[in-house]
Amino acid sequence: MSTTYTLDTSTSRANPTPTPLKRLTVPGIQRRKFEGRTDEPLVMLTAYTARQAQLLDPHCDMLLVGDSLGQVIYGLPSTIPVSLEMMCAHGAAVVRGSYHSVVIVDMPFGSYEASPQQAFESASRILKETGCAAVKLEGGVAMADTISFLARRGIPVMAHIGLTPQAVNALGGYAARGRSQEEYEKILGDGKAIADAGAFSVVLEGVIEPIAIALTETLDIPVIGIGASARCDGQVLVTEDMLGLFERTPRFVKRYADMSGLVSEAVTRYAEEVRGRRFPGVEQVYLPKK
């Protein structure tokens, strides 16, 4: 039985007619770093919905369906409660909404740490249910065997080291990492371990800049910074942060817009017009045909 179906793009606001674009690939992302340098930095943002993906896709090389959706979408206190089901549902939506970017889905806490076998089961489910190109997991040396296990079985893995939000309880908070010599050396070791294990790229979060520069210059894989350095091979931010949708903005985020202000202004006008019986107007109601 054929499972092919056609979306009615003329009537569905969720599925406007796409602009044909050739989707980038994981090997293509890897090739952007040649002989230790990336001439054009990689652009990466988070996405959690189909419409968000449609808006971001033409401008990005990679879209990350981050477990940050726990806080951004669900109002959870951290990423820890995020489930595999949540990641699969949002990952599938982002894949449906994109045509160009490499889509990477976070593996949530508890879905991969127990063993490489557990990680493979979780990662294969994510790839099957979402259609994404790769998964991301947190951890350096401790996850090297798992990364190698997945990579050898055809699952591209983006690693995540430095400040790792899933380990916030062990780290004691969200402070920048690498200030002590011991931690500095540990993060450098983590970077080497995950690259040697076969990760195709790594997110480096919340570290002092010398670490970011050192890893970018020494690793053959692209280093994607967040709170790291402009000298990384690319950058990623939580989209809602850079659009100014929250009152609190982390120090490493630049607000490129004040979307919360725009939303508040629009909803204020709507509420005033509803209460003043000015909406709906003649343009928004259906009149009898003459």
C-alpha positions as CSV (number, residue, x, y, z in Angstrom):
1,M,0.0,0.0,0.0
2,S,1.4,3.4,-0.9
3,T,1.8,5.9,1.9
4,T,2.4,8.8,-0.4
5,Y,0.1,11.8,0.2
6,T,-0.1,15.3,-1.1
7,L,-0.6,18.3,1.1
8,D,-3.2,20.9,0.0
9,T,-1.0,23.9,0.3
10,S,-3.7,26.2,-0.9
11,T,-5.9,25.7,2.2
12,S,-3.5,24.7,5.0
13,R,-1.7,27.6,6.7
14,A,0.7,25.1,8.3
15,N,1.9,23.9,4.9
16,P,2.5,26.8,2.5
17,T,4.0,25.9,-0.8
18,P,7.7,25.2,-0.2
19,T,10.5,26.8,-2.1
20,P,12.5,23.9,-3.6
21,L,15.9,23.6,-1.9
22,K,18.4,20.8,-1.9
23,R,18.8,19.6,1.7
24,L,22.3,19.7,3.1
25,T,23.9,16.5,4.4
26,V,26.0,15.5,7.4
27,P,29.1,14.9,5.1
28,G,28.4,18.3,3.6
29,I,28.6,19.9,7.1
30,Q,31.8,18.1,7.8
31,R,33.4,19.2,4.6
32,R,32.8,22.9,5.5
33,K,35.8,22.5,7.8
34,F,38.8,21.9,5.6
35,E,42.4,21.6,6.7
36,G,41.5,22.8,10.2
37,R,39.4,25.9,9.2
38,T,35.9,26.9,8.2
39,D,35.9,29.8,5.8
40,E,32.1,30.4,6.1
41,P,30.9,29.7,9.7
42,L,28.0,27.3,10.1
43,V,24.6,28.8,11.1
44,M,22.5,26.8,13.5
45,L,19.3,27.6,15.5
46,T,16.8,25.6,17.5
47,A,13.4,24.8,16.1
48,Y,10.5,22.9,17.7
49,T,7.6,23.4,15.3
50,A,6.9,23.0,11.5
51,R,6.2,26.7,11.1
52,Q,9.2,27.8,13.0
53,A,11.3,25.5,10.8
54,Q,9.8,27.0,7.6
55,L,10.9,30.5,8.7
56,L,14.4,29.5,9.8
57,D,15.2,26.9,7.2
58,P,16.3,29.2,4.3
59,H,18.9,30.9,6.5
60,C,20.4,28.0,8.5
61,D,22.7,25.1,7.7
62,M,21.4,23.1,10.7
63,L,18.3,23.1,12.8
64,L,18.5,21.7,16.2
65,V,15.4,20.2,17.9
66,G,16.9,20.8,21.3
67,D,15.7,19.3,24.6
68,S,15.5,23.0,25.6
69,L,11.9,22.6,24.3
70,G,11.2,21.4,27.8
71,Q,11.7,24.9,29.1
72,V,10.8,26.9,26.0
73,I,7.6,25.0,25.0
74,Y,6.5,23.2,28.1
75,G,7.5,25.5,30.9
76,L,9.6,22.8,32.7
77,P,12.3,23.9,35.2
78,S,15.0,22.1,33.3
79,T,15.6,19.7,30.4
80,I,15.7,16.7,32.7
81,P,11.9,15.8,32.5
82,V,11.9,15.8,28.6
83,S,10.9,12.5,27.2
84,L,11.8,10.6,24.0
85,E,8.2,10.9,22.9
86,M,8.4,14.7,23.1
87,M,11.6,14.8,21.0
88,C,10.2,12.5,18.4
89,A,7.0,14.5,18.0
90,H,8.7,17.9,17.7
91,G,11.5,16.4,15.6
92,A,9.0,15.1,13.0
93,A,7.3,18.5,12.9
94,V,10.6,20.3,12.2
95,V,11.6,17.8,9.5
96,R,8.2,18.3,7.8
97,G,8.7,22.1,7.9
98,S,12.2,22.2,6.5
99,Y,13.7,21.5,3.0
100,H,17.3,22.7,3.3
101,S,18.9,22.4,6.7
102,V,20.3,19.3,8.3
103,V,17.9,18.5,11.2
104,I,19.5,17.2,14.4
105,V,17.4,15.9,17.3
106,D,18.6,15.9,20.9
107,M,18.6,12.6,22.8
108,P,16.8,13.4,26.1
109,F,18.2,12.6,29.6
110,G,17.9,8.9,30.4
111,S,17.6,7.7,26.8
112,Y,21.3,6.9,26.1
113,E,23.5,6.9,29.2
114,A,22.9,3.3,30.4
115,S,24.7,1.6,27.5
116,P,25.6,1.9,23.9
117,Q,22.8,-0.6,23.2
118,Q,20.2,1.7,24.9
119,A,21.5,4.6,22.9
120,F,21.2,2.8,19.7
121,E,17.6,1.8,20.4
122,S,16.7,5.4,21.3
123,A,18.6,6.9,18.4
124,S,17.2,4.5,15.8
125,R,13.7,5.3,17.1
126,I,14.4,9.0,16.7
127,L,15.6,8.6,13.1
128,K,12.7,6.3,12.2
129,E,10.0,8.5,13.7
130,T,11.3,11.9,12.6
131,G,13.3,11.5,9.5
132,C,16.1,13.6,10.9
133,A,19.7,13.3,9.8
134,A,21.5,13.0,13.1
135,V,21.1,12.9,16.9
136,K,22.9,14.9,19.6
137,L,24.0,13.7,23.0
138,E,25.8,15.3,25.9
139,G,29.1,14.1,27.3
140,G,32.8,13.7,26.4
141,V,35.1,10.9,27.4
142,A,32.3,9.1,29.2
143,M,30.2,8.9,26.0
144,A,33.0,8.2,23.6
145,D,32.3,4.4,23.4
146,T,28.6,5.2,22.8
147,I,29.3,7.7,20.1
148,S,31.6,5.1,18.4
149,F,29.0,2.4,18.7
150,L,26.4,4.6,17.0
151,A,28.7,6.0,14.3
152,R,29.8,2.5,13.3
153,R,26.1,1.6,12.8
154,G,25.3,4.5,10.5
155,I,23.9,7.0,13.0
156,P,25.5,10.4,12.7
157,V,26.2,11.9,16.2
158,M,26.7,15.5,17.2
159,A,28.4,15.7,20.6
160,H,27.8,18.4,23.3
161,I,30.5,19.3,25.8
162,G,31.4,22.1,28.2
163,L,28.3,23.2,30.0
164,T,26.0,20.3,29.6
165,P,22.4,21.2,30.7
166,Q,21.4,17.6,31.4
167,A,24.2,17.4,34.0
168,V,23.1,20.7,35.7
169,N,22.5,18.9,39.0
170,A,26.0,17.5,39.0
171,L,27.6,20.8,37.8
172,G,25.8,22.8,40.4
173,G,24.4,25.4,38.0
174,Y,24.9,27.1,34.7
175,A,28.1,28.9,35.3
176,A,30.8,29.0,32.6
177,R,33.1,26.0,32.6
178,G,36.9,25.7,32.4
179,R,38.1,28.3,34.8
180,S,40.1,25.8,36.8
181,Q,43.1,24.1,35.2
182,E,41.7,20.7,35.9
183,E,38.4,21.5,34.2
184,Y,40.2,23.2,31.4
185,E,42.1,20.1,30.6
186,K,39.1,17.9,31.0
187,I,37.1,19.8,28.4
188,L,40.0,19.6,26.0
189,G,40.2,15.9,26.6
190,D,36.5,15.5,26.1
191,G,36.8,17.2,22.7
192,K,39.5,14.9,21.5
193,A,37.7,11.9,22.8
194,I,34.4,12.6,21.0
195,A,36.2,13.5,17.7
196,D,38.3,10.3,17.8
197,A,35.1,8.3,18.5
198,G,33.5,9.5,15.3
199,A,31.2,12.5,16.2
200,F,30.7,14.6,13.0
201,S,30.5,17.8,15.0
202,V,30.4,19.1,18.5
203,V,28.4,21.8,20.4
204,L,30.7,23.6,22.8
205,E,28.6,25.5,25.4
206,G,29.4,28.0,28.2
207,V,33.2,27.7,28.3
208,I,35.9,30.3,28.7
209,E,37.0,31.6,25.3
210,P,40.6,30.1,25.3
211,I,39.1,26.6,25.4
212,A,36.8,27.3,22.5
213,I,39.7,28.7,20.4
214,A,42.0,25.7,21.3
215,L,39.4,23.1,20.4
216,T,38.4,24.9,17.2
217,E,42.0,25.0,16.1
218,T,42.9,21.4,17.0
219,L,39.8,19.3,16.2
220,D,39.1,18.2,12.6
221,I,35.3,18.3,13.1
222,P,33.2,21.6,13.2
223,V,33.0,23.1,16.6
224,I,29.6,24.9,17.1
225,G,29.8,27.5,19.8
226,I,27.2,28.8,22.2
227,G,28.6,31.1,24.8
228,A,32.1,30.2,23.5
229,S,33.8,32.3,20.9
230,A,33.3,33.9,17.5
231,R,36.3,32.0,16.3
232,C,34.3,28.7,16.5
233,D,33.4,27.0,13.2
234,G,29.7,28.0,13.7
235,Q,27.2,29.3,16.2
236,V,23.9,28.1,17.7
237,L,21.4,29.9,19.9
238,V,17.9,29.1,21.2
239,T,15.8,30.9,18.7
240,E,13.3,32.3,21.3
241,D,16.2,33.8,23.1
242,M,17.7,35.7,20.1
243,L,14.2,36.9,19.1
244,G,13.6,38.4,22.5
245,L,10.6,36.2,23.5
246,F,11.6,35.9,27.1
247,E,12.3,38.6,29.7
248,R,15.5,37.0,30.9
249,T,18.3,36.7,28.3
250,P,21.5,34.7,29.1
251,R,24.7,36.8,28.9
252,F,25.9,35.0,25.8
253,V,22.8,35.8,23.8
254,K,22.4,38.8,21.6
255,R,18.7,39.8,21.2
256,Y,18.1,40.5,17.5
257,A,14.5,41.5,18.0
258,D,11.9,42.3,20.7
259,M,9.2,39.8,19.7
260,S,7.7,39.7,23.2
261,G,7.0,43.5,22.8
262,L,5.5,43.0,19.4
263,V,3.2,40.2,20.6
264,S,2.1,42.2,23.6
265,E,1.4,45.3,21.5
266,A,-0.6,43.2,19.0
267,V,-2.7,41.4,21.6
268,T,-3.3,44.7,23.4
269,R,-4.8,46.2,20.2
270,Y,-6.9,43.0,19.6
271,A,-8.3,43.0,23.2
272,E,-9.2,46.7,22.9
273,E,-11.0,46.2,19.6
274,V,-12.9,43.2,20.9
275,R,-14.0,45.0,24.0
276,G,-14.9,48.1,21.9
277,R,-16.9,45.9,19.4
278,R,-14.6,47.2,16.6
279,F,-13.5,43.6,15.7
280,P,-14.7,41.8,13.7
281,G,-15.3,44.6,11.1
282,V,-17.1,44.4,7.8
283,E,-14.0,42.9,6.2
284,Q,-14.0,39.9,8.6
285,V,-17.7,38.9,8.5
286,Y,-19.8,37.0,5.9
287,L,-22.7,39.0,4.5
288,P,-25.7,37.6,2.6
289,K,-25.3,37.4,-1.1
290,K,-27.4,40.0,-3.0
